[in-house]
């Protein structure tokens, strides 16, 4: 129930939803204040400079791993793989958040850790396909990571459960896990909430930001003034995370 409620709440406060609601309010009431508000929100949310500046303020900054640094495990959080059915068979579909997996493969290949924990269940409560981590593990093995080095947690459907079920996995498979050090991989905008959840479970993690959304290049007319849908997308991520942080704190998840 909480999962469904959170998804509905995110949808209602998404920037596009807010603009549409105010526009509908104008059509119903003919009150121009609703129309002006819808126009202002459209200009504000579509501005890439404002959106990327706010994202740069919030998202976890990237780090470089020293050559001699080693972690007891790399924890890869899902949320970037869904499935479609083609000729009666499920096919994985990877979103742009797949940078998480690419970075995990790169770090493992560099010897940062000899263990990779992939935490991700089904991408929807209505999805009857295999959990994301099980399908994603197949790609990791094809990429050269030994099957025995990949631990799968396939029951979680949100960040809180990522942390909770990963702790249960560690209790079963890694003695003295409380004294171990883990590298937590997720999108930069998602890491503040994820780190708080893992620390709440007693897992010591170092955040490794992937899928960065803030400005990574010089300021130009294109990425400062020209309206883009990318601005809406960034604000959608930010609002979702801020609401998630608030709800998780109320629930005692982080």
C-alpha positions, -999 to +999 in steps of 0.1 A: +000+000+000+028+024+009+045+016-024+014+024-044+007+056-024+042+069-030+040+063-067+006+081-069+020+110-048+051+113-071+028+114-102+007+142-087+035+165-078+056+159-110+062+192-128+042+182-159+013+172-136+013+205-118+013+225-151-016+204-164-036+207-131-033+245-132-043+246-169-073+225-162-082+248-133-081+277-158-104+258-183-129+250-155-129+284-137-116+308-165-096+324-136-065+338-154-044+333-122-044+296-130-033+302-165-005+326-154+006+301-128+007+273-154+028+295-178+052+305-150+057+269-139+063+259-175+090+286-179+106+278-145+107+240-148+119+240-184+149+263-177+179+240-179+202+263-159+179+265-129+172+227-131+209+217-135+221+241-108+196+227-083+206+192-093+243+200-089+235+213-054+217+181-044+232+152-061+262+134-046+295+145-062+315+119-081+347+105-066+378+087-079+388+054-064+426+053-056+444+024-072+452+007-039+417+010-024+396-021-019+361-027-008+345-058+006+317-055-019+302-032-045+265-027-039+246-020-072+211-006-068+186-013-096+159+008-111+173+011-146+159-021-161+124-030-172+110-057-194+089-060-225+075-091-241+086-101-276+072-132-292+061-144-258+095-140-242+107-112-218+134-089-231+153-065-207+151-028-216+178-006-201+171+031-193+198+059-192+203+050-156+221+019-168+253+039-162+251+023-127+257-011-142+284+001-166+303+017-137+299-015-116+314-036-144+343-011-148+350-010-111+349-048-107+372-052-137+397-027-121+398-049-090+380-025-066+362-055-051+358-092-058+322-092-048+292-075-065+258-073-047+230-065-071+199-053-052+167-050-073+133-067-074+105-064-099+102-029-115+064-029-108+040-046-084+021-057-115+052-071-134+052-109-135+086-112-152+118-121-134+131-096-109+155-070-123+186-083-105+181-118-119+178-106-154+205-080-150+229-106-136+228-124-169+243-093-185+270-090-158+280-126-164+281-121-202+303-091-195+329-113-178+321-111-141+321-147-126+287-159-115+302-168-081+312-132-075+276-118-080+252-120-050+216-112-059+189-096-037+157-099-058+129-091-034+131-053-029+108-028-046+121+004-031+152+020-016+143+011+020+139-026+010+172-024-009+190-016+023+169-039+046+172-070+024+209-064+016+215-064+053+197-097+056+218-111+027+250-099+044+239-115+077+236-148+058+267-147+036+293-124+051+306-129+087+314-096+106+297-076+079+294-047+104+331-042+102+332-043+064+333-014+039+310-013+009+309+009-022+273+019-030+265+026-066+235+046-077+225+077-095+239+109-080+204+123-072+193+090-055+224+085-033+215+109-004+184+089+004+200+056-004+231+062+018+208+073+047+188+040+044+219+018+043+234+036+073+201+031+092+206-006+086+241-005+100+259-009+067+290+013+062+288+025+026+309+049+005+287+066-021+298+063-058+277+086-079+267+075-114+242+089-140+251+125-132+225+151-142+240+184-134+260+206-158+293+188-167+303+213-194+307+250-199+277+273-197+262+280-231+230+296-245+217+261-251+221+249-215+212+281-197+183+299-214+167+277-240+137+258-226+141+220-227+120+191-216+152+180-198+145+206-172+112+190-164+129+156-162+155+169-137+129+186-115+108+153-116+138+134-102+145+161-075+109+164-063+106+126-061+138+124-040+128+153-017+093+138-011+110+104-007+134+118+019+106+134+039+084+103+038+112+080+047+122+101+077+086+101+089+085+063+085+119+059+102+135+043+072+165+066+072 
